[in-house]
Amino acid sequence: MITISSISFGEDVEREVLDTLRSGVVAQGPKVAKFEERFAELVGTRHAVAVNSGTTALIAALQVQDLEPDDEVLTTPFTFVATLNAILESGATARFADITESDFALDPAVTAERVNERTKVLLPVHLYGQVADMAALMPLAESRGLAVVEDAAQAHGATFEGRGAGSFGLGCFSFYATKNLTTAEGGMITTDNDTVADRLRVLRNQGMRRRYEYEMVGQNFRMTDLQASLVLPQLGSYREQVESRRRNAEALRTGLKDVDGLRLPSELDGRGHVWHQFTVTLGEDAPIDRDILAQRLYERGVGSGVYYPKAAYDYDCYRKHPRVIIEDTPVAASVARRCLSLPVHAALSDGEIDQIISAVRDALEAS
């Protein structure tokens, strides 16, 4: 079975972890600090503040916005629910704008229509490894006085017109096990704002700057040196991994470009895609639906994934929530019914790429 993701660690990671174990410093320490420094360089910001998950990164980034109970955060419904959970954790109200099918991210025109006097934060999600249309979203945020928090959980090293994902506002990244860079669990917040970075470092450490000297109500959001040890060696070869993903994506695009009823993802002009996922959408006139395609691929030895099967708000626990405002998002609802992610990870061989292409073609042409 060709899996949707591949997780493996080399001897360099084993040596780094062993070095940490032998050092006796396994909580937040010098390895975390080194990871922060190198990740800030990757993104192109002055600061990177490590935390213990991508969700925590979003929660902390929203917490330092000092939101009031009636404030609203405007985001996309086509995202993992961590985005929505973080908004609710902050005490704010969540409101949604629709997406475009070209990048699976916020539609700037619809977003502008949904901004109101209660909107305080714009929260775009850079989905599947490609940055949202920040050329349109940033002027909107600036003209309306909105803070920008970027959910860049899947966009490590992605760029928009030369700027890194996570460098436009407060960038929030995940290092979950299946991400392009992983610490098993972990997150990072990036910023150029010295004051905000300082607040985040105090916040993640129970509100302490020095032991038992509390400056704010805080949390334990710390990353451990053991987690950082997993990812430090990965950073040295990350560019090569991304290039492998790009080659795989291009091979998939070439092999599937003439398949009727299948819409392929692309790297849009001015954007540097890191291909966390290769997500296709079936046309409304496709001979089979997404779930049948996934089953036929499985029968042919190819794994796939649905990211995501519903809009984030389309569950009872959110539909009934008093701080979740649901408005029509027809593109997101349609894409959620029709999307399917194919393997694109760096461990794929040329033969496996060919197998994926053949399996997709056979599954659709057999109808």
MARMIDO-152910 format. One record per residue (C-alpha): residue number from 1; residue in one letter; chain; x negated, y, z. Coordinates in steps of 0.001 Angstrom, whole numbers, plus 500000, padded with zeros to 6 digits. Layout:
! MARMIDO-152910
+-----+--------+--------+--------+--------+--------+
| num | residu | chaine |     px |     py |     pz |
+-----+--------+--------+--------+--------+--------+
| NUM |      A |      A |      X |      Y |      Z |
...
+-----+--------+--------+--------+--------+--------+
***
This chain:
! MARMIDO-152910
+-----+--------+--------+--------+--------+--------+
| num | residu | chaine |     px |     py |     pz |
+-----+--------+--------+--------+--------+--------+
|   1 |      M |      A | 500000 | 500000 | 500000 |
|   2 |      I |      A | 498699 | 503445 | 499054 |
|   3 |      T |      A | 499533 | 505576 | 502081 |
|   4 |      I |      A | 500727 | 509192 | 502062 |
|   5 |      S |      A | 497764 | 510154 | 504257 |
|   6 |      S |      A | 494427 | 508649 | 505228 |
|   7 |      I |      A | 492676 | 509119 | 508582 |
|   8 |      S |      A | 489093 | 507983 | 509072 |
|   9 |      F |      A | 486060 | 509206 | 510970 |
|  10 |      G |      A | 482450 | 508683 | 510027 |
|  11 |      E |      A | 479358 | 508090 | 512093 |
|  12 |      D |      A | 478764 | 511842 | 512312 |
|  13 |      V |      A | 482023 | 512217 | 514236 |
|  14 |      E |      A | 481127 | 509283 | 516483 |
|  15 |      R |      A | 477777 | 510914 | 517288 |
|  16 |      E |      A | 479435 | 514262 | 518055 |
|  17 |      V |      A | 481968 | 512643 | 520398 |
|  18 |      L |      A | 479261 | 510611 | 522121 |
|  19 |      D |      A | 477200 | 513771 | 522584 |
|  20 |      T |      A | 480181 | 515408 | 524285 |
|  21 |      L |      A | 480793 | 512421 | 526546 |
|  22 |      R |      A | 477154 | 512334 | 527587 |
|  23 |      S |      A | 477109 | 516080 | 528225 |
|  24 |      G |      A | 479704 | 515759 | 531000 |
|  25 |      V |      A | 481662 | 518738 | 529570 |
|  26 |      V |      A | 484888 | 517301 | 528191 |
|  27 |      A |      A | 487347 | 520145 | 528915 |
|  28 |      Q |      A | 487230 | 523488 | 527098 |
|  29 |      G |      A | 483565 | 524334 | 526702 |
|  30 |      P |      A | 480790 | 525014 | 524166 |
|  31 |      K |      A | 482181 | 522687 | 521473 |
|  32 |      V |      A | 485490 | 524560 | 521483 |
|  33 |      A |      A | 483644 | 527874 | 521267 |
|  34 |      K |      A | 481607 | 526593 | 518302 |
|  35 |      F |      A | 484770 | 525389 | 516567 |
|  36 |      E |      A | 486408 | 528796 | 517084 |
|  37 |      E |      A | 483423 | 530578 | 515571 |
|  38 |      R |      A | 483280 | 528357 | 512510 |
|  39 |      F |      A | 487017 | 528398 | 511916 |
|  40 |      A |      A | 487108 | 532188 | 512089 |
|  41 |      E |      A | 484465 | 532176 | 509346 |
|  42 |      L |      A | 486606 | 529830 | 507231 |
|  43 |      V |      A | 489689 | 532045 | 507559 |
|  44 |      G |      A | 487824 | 535351 | 507390 |
|  45 |      T |      A | 488892 | 536862 | 510717 |
|  46 |      R |      A | 486978 | 538237 | 513687 |
|  47 |      H |      A | 488637 | 535907 | 516160 |
|  48 |      A |      A | 489928 | 532354 | 516365 |
|  49 |      V |      A | 491488 | 531182 | 519636 |
|  50 |      A |      A | 491773 | 527414 | 520064 |
|  51 |      V |      A | 494830 | 525884 | 521744 |
|  52 |      N |      A | 496147 | 522374 | 522243 |
|  53 |      S |      A | 498638 | 522109 | 519342 |
|  54 |      G |      A | 499983 | 523918 | 516323 |
|  55 |      T |      A | 503281 | 524413 | 518116 |
|  56 |      T |      A | 501446 | 525982 | 521034 |
|  57 |      A |      A | 499711 | 528329 | 518594 |
|  58 |      L |      A | 503102 | 529557 | 517379 |
|  59 |      I |      A | 504475 | 529880 | 520911 |
|  60 |      A |      A | 501466 | 531890 | 522090 |
|  61 |      A |      A | 501450 | 534103 | 518973 |
|  62 |      L |      A | 505111 | 534960 | 519559 |
|  63 |      Q |      A | 504667 | 535394 | 523300 |
|  64 |      V |      A | 502123 | 538202 | 522830 |
|  65 |      Q |      A | 504694 | 540086 | 520725 |
|  66 |      D |      A | 506575 | 540880 | 523994 |
|  67 |      L |      A | 509938 | 540031 | 522458 |
|  68 |      E |      A | 513195 | 540980 | 524173 |
|  69 |      P |      A | 516273 | 538684 | 524371 |
|  70 |      D |      A | 518113 | 540402 | 521473 |
|  71 |      D |      A | 515069 | 540486 | 519165 |
|  72 |      E |      A | 515087 | 538345 | 516040 |
|  73 |      V |      A | 512368 | 536411 | 514239 |
|  74 |      L |      A | 513001 | 535945 | 510523 |
|  75 |      T |      A | 511634 | 532762 | 508976 |
|  76 |      T |      A | 512258 | 530000 | 506455 |
|  77 |      P |      A | 514572 | 527046 | 507129 |
|  78 |      F |      A | 512397 | 524769 | 504984 |
|  79 |      T |      A | 509780 | 523913 | 507572 |
|  80 |      F |      A | 508996 | 521494 | 510373 |
|  81 |      V |      A | 511174 | 522229 | 513412 |
|  82 |      A |      A | 508132 | 523342 | 515426 |
|  83 |      T |      A | 508544 | 526726 | 513738 |
|  84 |      L |      A | 512094 | 527030 | 515045 |
|  85 |      N |      A | 511273 | 525541 | 518448 |
|  86 |      A |      A | 508547 | 528129 | 518986 |
|  87 |      I |      A | 510953 | 530977 | 518220 |
|  88 |      L |      A | 513475 | 529642 | 520727 |
|  89 |      E |      A | 510718 | 529105 | 523305 |
|  90 |      S |      A | 509812 | 532792 | 522977 |
|  91 |      G |      A | 513344 | 533791 | 524007 |
|  92 |      A |      A | 514065 | 535427 | 520658 |
|  93 |      T |      A | 516795 | 534637 | 518151 |
|  94 |      A |      A | 516001 | 532799 | 514910 |
|  95 |      R |      A | 517368 | 534012 | 511574 |
|  96 |      F |      A | 516608 | 532486 | 508179 |
|  97 |      A |      A | 515983 | 533634 | 504621 |
|  98 |      D |      A | 515968 | 531375 | 501582 |
|  99 |      I |      A | 512928 | 530076 | 499691 |
| 100 |      T |      A | 511751 | 529929 | 496099 |
| 101 |      E |      A | 511198 | 526558 | 494482 |
| 102 |      S |      A | 507930 | 527761 | 492937 |
| 103 |      D |      A | 506049 | 527841 | 496261 |
| 104 |      F |      A | 508596 | 526409 | 498763 |
| 105 |      A |      A | 508086 | 529576 | 500852 |
| 106 |      L |      A | 510123 | 532661 | 501737 |
| 107 |      D |      A | 511826 | 534417 | 498833 |
| 108 |      P |      A | 510745 | 538073 | 499292 |
| 109 |      A |      A | 513969 | 539466 | 497800 |
| 110 |      V |      A | 516250 | 537432 | 500073 |
| 111 |      T |      A | 513960 | 538108 | 503017 |
| 112 |      A |      A | 514306 | 541870 | 502486 |
| 113 |      E |      A | 518101 | 541508 | 502523 |
| 114 |      R |      A | 518052 | 539594 | 505823 |
| 115 |      V |      A | 515905 | 542091 | 507749 |
| 116 |      N |      A | 517991 | 544176 | 510171 |
| 117 |      E |      A | 517506 | 546497 | 513127 |
| 118 |      R |      A | 516961 | 543544 | 515483 |
| 119 |      T |      A | 514239 | 541910 | 513375 |
| 120 |      K |      A | 510888 | 542226 | 515118 |
| 121 |      V |      A | 508751 | 539456 | 513600 |
| 122 |      L |      A | 508414 | 538091 | 510082 |
| 123 |      L |      A | 507264 | 534465 | 510193 |
| 124 |      P |      A | 506362 | 533057 | 506749 |
| 125 |      V |      A | 505343 | 529411 | 506450 |
| 126 |      H |      A | 502525 | 528529 | 504043 |
| 127 |      L |      A | 503909 | 525149 | 503075 |
| 128 |      Y |      A | 502037 | 522149 | 501659 |
| 129 |      G |      A | 498726 | 524054 | 501473 |
| 130 |      Q |      A | 499713 | 527125 | 499434 |
| 131 |      V |      A | 500087 | 530656 | 500808 |
| 132 |      A |      A | 503475 | 532393 | 500627 |
| 133 |      D |      A | 503855 | 535548 | 498501 |
| 134 |      M |      A | 502052 | 537865 | 500900 |
| 135 |      A |      A | 501721 | 540577 | 498223 |
| 136 |      A |      A | 505468 | 541097 | 498553 |
| 137 |      L |      A | 505996 | 540109 | 502195 |
| 138 |      M |      A | 503310 | 542307 | 503762 |
| 139 |      P |      A | 504611 | 545617 | 502322 |
| 140 |      L |      A | 508095 | 544624 | 503497 |
| 141 |      A |      A | 506807 | 543973 | 507019 |
| 142 |      E |      A | 504813 | 547211 | 507082 |
| 143 |      S |      A | 507685 | 549345 | 505809 |
| 144 |      R |      A | 510059 | 547912 | 508424 |
| 145 |      G |      A | 507593 | 547886 | 511308 |
| 146 |      L |      A | 507565 | 544100 | 511674 |
| 147 |      A |      A | 504827 | 542033 | 513259 |
| 148 |      V |      A | 503657 | 539156 | 511060 |
| 149 |      V |      A | 503017 | 535678 | 512433 |
| 150 |      E |      A | 501855 | 533177 | 509804 |
| 151 |      D |      A | 502682 | 529504 | 510193 |
| 152 |      A |      A | 499580 | 528231 | 508415 |
| 153 |      A |      A | 499726 | 524760 | 509962 |
| 154 |      Q |      A | 499129 | 523113 | 506567 |
| 155 |      A |      A | 496959 | 525781 | 504938 |
| 156 |      H |      A | 493404 | 525503 | 506315 |
| 157 |      G |      A | 491223 | 527452 | 503911 |
| 158 |      A |      A | 494030 | 528349 | 501497 |
| 159 |      T |      A | 493788 | 531840 | 499992 |
| 160 |      F |      A | 495948 | 534569 | 498487 |
| 161 |      E |      A | 494113 | 536981 | 496197 |
| 162 |      G |      A | 490882 | 536104 | 497975 |
| 163 |      R |      A | 492203 | 536484 | 501526 |
| 164 |      G |      A | 492496 | 533493 | 503787 |
| 165 |      A |      A | 495769 | 532157 | 505097 |
| 166 |      G |      A | 495944 | 533383 | 508675 |
| 167 |      S |      A | 494198 | 536700 | 507967 |
| 168 |      F |      A | 497291 | 538784 | 507189 |
| 169 |      G |      A | 498901 | 538709 | 510638 |
| 170 |      L |      A | 498485 | 536284 | 513519 |
| 171 |      G |      A | 497586 | 532991 | 511858 |
| 172 |      C |      A | 498748 | 529751 | 513466 |
| 173 |      F |      A | 497130 | 526459 | 512448 |
| 174 |      S |      A | 497657 | 522819 | 513379 |
| 175 |      F |      A | 495014 | 520096 | 513618 |
| 176 |      Y |      A | 497432 | 517211 | 514030 |
| 177 |      A |      A | 496179 | 513787 | 512948 |
| 178 |      T |      A | 497404 | 514007 | 509341 |
| 179 |      K |      A | 496277 | 517575 | 508609 |
| 180 |      N |      A | 493386 | 518350 | 506229 |
| 181 |      L |      A | 491275 | 519092 | 509318 |
| 182 |      T |      A | 492147 | 517166 | 512462 |
| 183 |      T |      A | 491444 | 517088 | 516183 |
| 184 |      A |      A | 494271 | 514497 | 516642 |
| 185 |      E |      A | 496244 | 517224 | 518441 |
| 186 |      G |      A | 495195 | 520860 | 518459 |
| 187 |      G |      A | 495847 | 524342 | 517148 |
| 188 |      M |      A | 494238 | 527697 | 516439 |
| 189 |      I |      A | 495339 | 531334 | 516336 |
| 190 |      T |      A | 493392 | 533725 | 514118 |
| 191 |      T |      A | 493363 | 537525 | 514272 |
| 192 |      D |      A | 491276 | 540636 | 513660 |
| 193 |      N |      A | 492843 | 542371 | 516660 |
| 194 |      D |      A | 490417 | 542391 | 519613 |
| 195 |      T |      A | 493112 | 543182 | 522185 |
| 196 |      V |      A | 495451 | 540440 | 520987 |
| 197 |      A |      A | 492629 | 537893 | 520917 |
| 198 |      D |      A | 491742 | 538789 | 524504 |
| 199 |      R |      A | 495378 | 538402 | 525613 |
| 200 |      L |      A | 495603 | 535016 | 523933 |
| 201 |      R |      A | 492456 | 533757 | 525669 |
| 202 |      V |      A | 493817 | 534802 | 529044 |
| 203 |      L |      A | 497281 | 533409 | 528256 |
| 204 |      R |      A | 495963 | 529943 | 527311 |
| 205 |      N |      A | 494056 | 529701 | 530620 |
| 206 |      Q |      A | 496970 | 530016 | 533067 |
| 207 |      G |      A | 496725 | 533803 | 532875 |
| 208 |      M |      A | 493206 | 533785 | 534372 |
| 209 |      R |      A | 490229 | 535731 | 533108 |
| 210 |      R |      A | 488128 | 534447 | 536007 |
| 211 |      R |      A | 489002 | 531620 | 538360 |
| 212 |      Y |      A | 491962 | 532513 | 540610 |
| 213 |      E |      A | 492157 | 536053 | 539222 |
| 214 |      Y |      A | 495512 | 536153 | 537449 |
| 215 |      E |      A | 496281 | 538961 | 535006 |
| 216 |      M |      A | 499472 | 537647 | 533398 |
| 217 |      V |      A | 501938 | 534799 | 533527 |
| 218 |      G |      A | 500072 | 532145 | 531591 |
| 219 |      Q |      A | 500079 | 528562 | 530390 |
| 220 |      N |      A | 497675 | 525660 | 530045 |
| 221 |      F |      A | 497196 | 525842 | 526279 |
| 222 |      R |      A | 493511 | 524850 | 526294 |
| 223 |      M |      A | 491806 | 522616 | 523742 |
| 224 |      T |      A | 489216 | 520118 | 525014 |
| 225 |      D |      A | 485635 | 519683 | 523853 |
| 226 |      L |      A | 486526 | 516099 | 522954 |
| 227 |      Q |      A | 489084 | 517393 | 520462 |
| 228 |      A |      A | 486642 | 519916 | 519044 |
| 229 |      S |      A | 484048 | 517164 | 518662 |
| 230 |      L |      A | 486287 | 515355 | 516178 |
| 231 |      V |      A | 486577 | 518318 | 513839 |
| 232 |      L |      A | 483134 | 519953 | 513917 |
| 233 |      P |      A | 481545 | 517436 | 511512 |
| 234 |      Q |      A | 484580 | 517679 | 509207 |
| 235 |      L |      A | 483956 | 521395 | 508685 |
| 236 |      G |      A | 480640 | 520692 | 506986 |
| 237 |      S |      A | 482293 | 518711 | 504201 |
| 238 |      Y |      A | 485642 | 520474 | 504086 |
| 239 |      R |      A | 485022 | 522275 | 500804 |
| 240 |      E |      A | 484256 | 518941 | 499140 |
| 241 |      Q |      A | 487425 | 517408 | 500609 |
| 242 |      V |      A | 489533 | 520242 | 499217 |
| 243 |      E |      A | 487901 | 519851 | 495806 |
| 244 |      S |      A | 488781 | 516145 | 495877 |
| 245 |      R |      A | 492386 | 517005 | 496699 |
| 246 |      R |      A | 492445 | 519526 | 493851 |
| 247 |      R |      A | 491092 | 516969 | 491388 |
| 248 |      N |      A | 493678 | 514449 | 492535 |
| 249 |      A |      A | 496461 | 517017 | 492212 |
| 250 |      E |      A | 495370 | 517903 | 488686 |
| 251 |      A |      A | 495200 | 514231 | 487713 |
| 252 |      L |      A | 498732 | 513708 | 489044 |
| 253 |      R |      A | 499967 | 516784 | 487196 |
| 254 |      T |      A | 498390 | 515596 | 483942 |
| 255 |      G |      A | 499739 | 512072 | 484292 |
| 256 |      L |      A | 503271 | 513129 | 485181 |
| 257 |      K |      A | 503694 | 516306 | 483146 |
| 258 |      D |      A | 506053 | 514805 | 480563 |
| 259 |      V |      A | 508302 | 512817 | 482913 |
| 260 |      D |      A | 511908 | 513910 | 482448 |
| 261 |      G |      A | 513748 | 515017 | 485578 |
| 262 |      L |      A | 510582 | 515623 | 487601 |
| 263 |      R |      A | 509368 | 519079 | 488628 |
| 264 |      L |      A | 505684 | 519208 | 489578 |
| 265 |      P |      A | 503986 | 521533 | 492082 |
| 266 |      S |      A | 501403 | 524001 | 490840 |
| 267 |      E |      A | 498736 | 526360 | 492105 |
| 268 |      L |      A | 500242 | 529796 | 491444 |
| 269 |      D |      A | 498205 | 532690 | 490059 |
| 270 |      G |      A | 495996 | 534334 | 492674 |
| 271 |      R |      A | 496469 | 531528 | 495202 |
| 272 |      G |      A | 493954 | 528954 | 496333 |
| 273 |      H |      A | 495913 | 525764 | 497054 |
| 274 |      V |      A | 494361 | 523210 | 499445 |
| 275 |      W |      A | 496895 | 520502 | 498553 |
| 276 |      H |      A | 497877 | 519259 | 501978 |
| 277 |      Q |      A | 500806 | 517685 | 500142 |
| 278 |      F |      A | 501678 | 517093 | 496483 |
| 279 |      T |      A | 505430 | 517627 | 496578 |
| 280 |      V |      A | 507589 | 516961 | 493544 |
| 281 |      T |      A | 511285 | 517740 | 493196 |
| 282 |      L |      A | 513795 | 515750 | 491210 |
| 283 |      G |      A | 515972 | 517726 | 488844 |
| 284 |      E |      A | 519699 | 517833 | 489418 |
| 285 |      D |      A | 520033 | 515762 | 486237 |
| 286 |      A |      A | 517441 | 513133 | 487237 |
| 287 |      P |      A | 518597 | 509535 | 486656 |
| 288 |      I |      A | 518044 | 508570 | 490301 |
| 289 |      D |      A | 517990 | 510445 | 493598 |
| 290 |      R |      A | 515017 | 511075 | 495879 |
| 291 |      D |      A | 515702 | 508183 | 498248 |
| 292 |      I |      A | 515952 | 505643 | 495438 |
| 293 |      L |      A | 512699 | 506966 | 493973 |
| 294 |      A |      A | 510965 | 506592 | 497353 |
| 295 |      Q |      A | 512223 | 502999 | 497670 |
| 296 |      R |      A | 511086 | 502091 | 494159 |
| 297 |      L |      A | 507651 | 503561 | 494824 |
| 298 |      Y |      A | 507395 | 501530 | 498034 |
| 299 |      E |      A | 508248 | 498373 | 496090 |
| 300 |      R |      A | 505387 | 499248 | 493717 |
| 301 |      G |      A | 502893 | 499714 | 496547 |
| 302 |      V |      A | 502959 | 503521 | 496790 |
| 303 |      G |      A | 503841 | 505322 | 499997 |
| 304 |      S |      A | 505550 | 508710 | 499995 |
| 305 |      G |      A | 506979 | 511212 | 502466 |
| 306 |      V |      A | 509951 | 513533 | 502759 |
| 307 |      Y |      A | 508903 | 516922 | 504124 |
| 308 |      Y |      A | 511632 | 517900 | 504965 |
| 309 |      P |      A | 514997 | 516078 | 504616 |
| 310 |      K |      A | 517134 | 518928 | 505981 |
| 311 |      A |      A | 516930 | 522624 | 506665 |
| 312 |      A |      A | 515442 | 523143 | 510132 |
| 313 |      Y |      A | 518740 | 524440 | 511516 |
| 314 |      D |      A | 520795 | 521556 | 510090 |
| 315 |      Y |      A | 520910 | 519465 | 513254 |
| 316 |      D |      A | 523527 | 519578 | 515999 |
| 317 |      C |      A | 521096 | 520784 | 518658 |
| 318 |      Y |      A | 520375 | 523891 | 516551 |
| 319 |      R |      A | 523770 | 524409 | 514933 |
| 320 |      K |      A | 525280 | 524778 | 518406 |
| 321 |      H |      A | 522452 | 526928 | 519769 |
| 322 |      P |      A | 523483 | 530513 | 520597 |
| 323 |      R |      A | 520144 | 531934 | 519396 |
| 324 |      V |      A | 520136 | 530276 | 515981 |
| 325 |      I |      A | 521841 | 532362 | 513294 |
| 326 |      I |      A | 522720 | 530278 | 510253 |
| 327 |      E |      A | 523324 | 531924 | 506912 |
| 328 |      D |      A | 523470 | 530471 | 503420 |
| 329 |      T |      A | 520111 | 529228 | 502069 |
| 330 |      P |      A | 521127 | 527284 | 498951 |
| 331 |      V |      A | 517654 | 526811 | 497460 |
| 332 |      A |      A | 516271 | 525363 | 500697 |
| 333 |      A |      A | 519276 | 523052 | 501028 |
| 334 |      S |      A | 518863 | 521865 | 497443 |
| 335 |      V |      A | 515104 | 521314 | 497681 |
| 336 |      A |      A | 515526 | 519366 | 500932 |
| 337 |      R |      A | 517744 | 516881 | 499060 |
| 338 |      R |      A | 515358 | 516535 | 496113 |
| 339 |      C |      A | 511764 | 516754 | 497428 |
| 340 |      L |      A | 509287 | 513925 | 497758 |
| 341 |      S |      A | 505572 | 514095 | 498582 |
| 342 |      L |      A | 503140 | 511763 | 496817 |
| 343 |      P |      A | 499661 | 510752 | 498061 |
| 344 |      V |      A | 496998 | 513331 | 497160 |
| 345 |      H |      A | 494463 | 512861 | 499962 |
| 346 |      A |      A | 490724 | 512849 | 499370 |
| 347 |      A |      A | 490304 | 509104 | 499976 |
| 348 |      L |      A | 492240 | 508134 | 496823 |
| 349 |      S |      A | 490321 | 506315 | 494098 |
| 350 |      D |      A | 490850 | 506905 | 490384 |
| 351 |      G |      A | 492565 | 503533 | 490194 |
| 352 |      E |      A | 494965 | 504490 | 492953 |
| 353 |      I |      A | 495784 | 507777 | 491199 |
| 354 |      D |      A | 496620 | 505738 | 488083 |
| 355 |      Q |      A | 498758 | 503399 | 490176 |
| 356 |      I |      A | 500725 | 506338 | 491626 |
| 357 |      I |      A | 501334 | 507779 | 488160 |
| 358 |      S |      A | 502446 | 504421 | 486753 |
| 359 |      A |      A | 504716 | 503763 | 489738 |
| 360 |      V |      A | 506465 | 507133 | 489402 |
| 361 |      R |      A | 506906 | 506724 | 485650 |
| 362 |      D |      A | 508192 | 503167 | 485993 |
| 363 |      A |      A | 510574 | 504100 | 488811 |
| 364 |      L |      A | 512180 | 506897 | 486827 |
| 365 |      E |      A | 512101 | 505255 | 483409 |
| 366 |      A |      A | 513605 | 502017 | 484716 |
| 367 |      S |      A | 516912 | 503773 | 485324 |
+-----+--------+--------+--------+--------+--------+
***
